[in-house]
């Protein structure tokens, strides 16, 4: 896959795990700079001090990082200043080489004209959900980002379709490239039986239906309660951190409290990312109860790919379009009663489509997704292929 002439790939920014993973995997054909700007409070929490990496710090072969401590409001109130800083750091990294500038928030698009090279808008979510009160402005800014970028990558097919409709003149430059699987969470061969339970949940009786991930408003606790009540013989393990009380409605928190009072529900709490595979591979069934909200409809859940790599049976409700794309290998449910029924089926027949789930996962590792991006760039003649 390596090009006979390397170029520079600058990512603004790489704070999300999946952005970091995808573009780090591009180091096979590019020198990669991962930029990590953060508000000073988040920065101090992450790194224990306030500083700026004035030069790229090597991470691995052909991968570099730069951490940037920013003042509060840097994206909106001080953008002209921070934009100049980011441009200077990227130009210093680029030197005289060819550059592809990847930007993950639409507000970064103004750097396109400052930098000399190609540009990719990497769309992760519907960003109108990110900044309450700025929904209209964000839509206008995103339109400009898509129009001016040489290529737009969307992790969700629903989002790609929306942007093609919004910017029809750019439709040919808008591509769906979903998230990848992390190999360290995957199995080499199909798991006929789940692995042994981690010590923290060894007292939980099987069968176990497990969920590890976001437990905020994107998780439908009302829906989940009905499923758990319908299957009292199944233990439901929930892993993840609950949001702050202010982040959920009174009704939503009431559903949370009701769920955790059920005898067959076990709250695991925070699970370190490195241990995710250990838990997922030990569950009898993996499940997803997503709420029907704009965020979920426009998302590509990394959970889907973490689950797929285990080969274990997966049960999900059908509200997330990106999940529905894989209906042929998932147990998809239309309502809580159907969900409970499908979960029973999954317990009875865990081997259904297990080989195909794992095969799909192996075709969607981060390395494989990077190779797909490499092919896209070759097709657009951005790169010089090997002779």
C-alpha positions, -999 to +999 in steps of 0.1 A: +000+000+000+029+023+004+033+052-020+067+057-036+065+094-025+054+102+010+034+133+019+023+151+050-011+145+066-021+170+093-052+163+115-070+191+133-080+177+156-073+142+169-089+144+203-115+117+195-103+081+197-116+071+163-100+101+146-067+092+162-070+056+152-080+061+116-053+086+107-026+070+127-032+039+105-024+062+075+012+062+086+018+035+060+016+061+033+021+094+050+038+113+077+010+120+101+007+150+125-020+146+151-030+180+167-047+180+201-060+214+210-079+216+243-095+242+266-070+249+294-092+231+320-095+199+300-058+202+291-047+204+328-069+174+336-054+154+308-017+163+311-013+178+345+002+211+333-003+240+309+020+239+278+022+238+240+043+213+221+063+238+200+076+209+178+059+177+167+065+149+192+073+114+177+047+088+187+056+059+164+072+056+129+059+085+108+034+095+135+037+128+155+016+147+179+013+182+191-007+192+222-019+227+225-033+244+256-060+269+245-078+297+264-115+293+271-135+303+240-106+297+217-128+282+189-153+311+188-140+342+205-103+338+197-104+319+165-084+344+144-056+340+169-057+303+173-062+297+136-029+315+130-012+293+156-026+261+140-016+273+105+020+280+117+023+246+134+010+228+103+032+248+079+063+240+101+054+203+098+047+205+061+080+221+051+082+217+013+063+185+011+028+179-003+001+183+024-034+170+030-051+190+057-078+170+076-102+190+098-128+174+121-149+204+130-166+226+104-153+257+120-118+248+111-125+252+074-111+287+072-076+272+074-081+257+039-071+290+021-042+296+045-026+262+038-011+250+006-025+215-002-056+193-004-082+193+023-106+167+038-135+175+060-139+145+084-175+145+096-181+125+127-216+137+139-243+162+133-224+191+149-256+210+156-259+189+187-225+200+199-231+237+206-266+246+219-277+280+206-254+278+176-274+253+155-282+277+127-246+291+125-231+256+126-252+246+096-241+276+076-205+270+086-207+233+077-221+242+043-190+263+036-168+235+050-183+209+025-182+233-004-146+243+001-131+209+011-117+188-016-132+157+000-157+151+028-156+118+047-187+109+067-185+081+093-223+076+090-242+069+057-272+089+070-249+120+074-233+115+039-268+114+024-278+145+042-247+165+031-252+153-005-287+167-004-275+199+013-246+204-011-256+187-043-228+203-063-203+185-040-221+151-040-193+133-058-169+145-032-188+132-002-179+096+008-191+072+035-162+057+055-174+041+087-154+036+119-131+007+122-126-022+146-098-022+171-078-054+167-070-057+204-107-062+211-112-088+184-110-125+184-090-145+159-116-172+155-153-174+161-162-178+198-184-208+200-188-201+238-182-169+256-149-165+275-147-166+313-162-137+331-138-110+345-134-111+383-156-080+388-187-098+374-180-135+383-209-135+407-234-125+380-255-155+370-256-164+333-270-159+308-256-124+306-266-097+282-239-070+282-236-033+272-206-011+277-206+024+264-225+057+267-251+058+294-264+093+287-295+103+269-285+083+239-293+052+259-331+045+261-336+034+297-374+034+294-370+009+265-344-011+284-366-014+315-393-031+295-368-056+280-352-064+314-386-069+330-396-093+302-365-115+308-361-119+346-339-150+340-313-129+321-287-108+339-282-074+322-247-059+328-244-021+321-209-007+319-201+030+315-202+063+333-235+080+340-237+117+331-239+146+355-274+151+370-279+183+350-273+164+317-305+144+318-342+153+322-361+144+354-380+117+336-348+102+322-332+100+356-363+084+370-359+057+344-322+053+353-332+048+390-359+023+381-335+003+359-309+000+386-334-012+411-343-042+390-330-075+405-315-087+372-296-055+363-260-051+374-242-017+370-206-023+363-195+013+362-165+026+343-146+001+322-110+010+312-108+011+274-079-014+274-102-040+291-131-036+268-124-068+248-121-088+280-157-080+290-173-080+256-159-115+247-173-129+280-210-119+275-235-144+262-252-116+242-243-080+234-270-055+232-277-019+222-308+001+233-305+034+215-329+063+220-346+078+190-328+111+188-310+132+162-276+124+176-281+087+172-297+089+138-266+106+125-239+086+143-217+056+135-215+038+169-180+025+176-198+001+198-212-017+168-177-024+155-163-033+190-192-058+193-188-071+157-152-081+163-161-105+192-183-126+168-208-128+197-245-124+190-257-088+189-293-075+196-302-039+188-332-017+184-337-004+149-335+034+155-299+040+143-296+039+105-259+030+106-267-001+127-295-011+104-271-013+075-259-046+090-293-061+096-282-093+079-259-102+108-277-086+137-308-094+157-328-062+151-359-053+171-388-029+164-401-026+200-392-038+235-413-070+232-396-078+199-362-070+215-368-095+243-379-121+218-348-115+196-326-117+227-340-151+236-333-162+200-297-150+203-292-170+235-306-201+218-287-197+186-255-177+193-237-191+163-261-176+138-240-154+114-211-155+138-185-162+111-199-135+089-198-109+118-162-117+124-154-116+086-170-082+084-150-069+114-118-081+098-126-061+067-132-030+088-102-028+111-086+007+113-058-004+090-084-016+065-103+017+067-070+036+062-064+015+031-098+024+017-089+060+022-056+054+004-076+040-025-098+070-025-068+093-027-053+073-055-085+074-075-085+112-071-048+113-082-037+129-050-010+103-046+016+087-067+011+049-066+039+023-065+052+015-100 
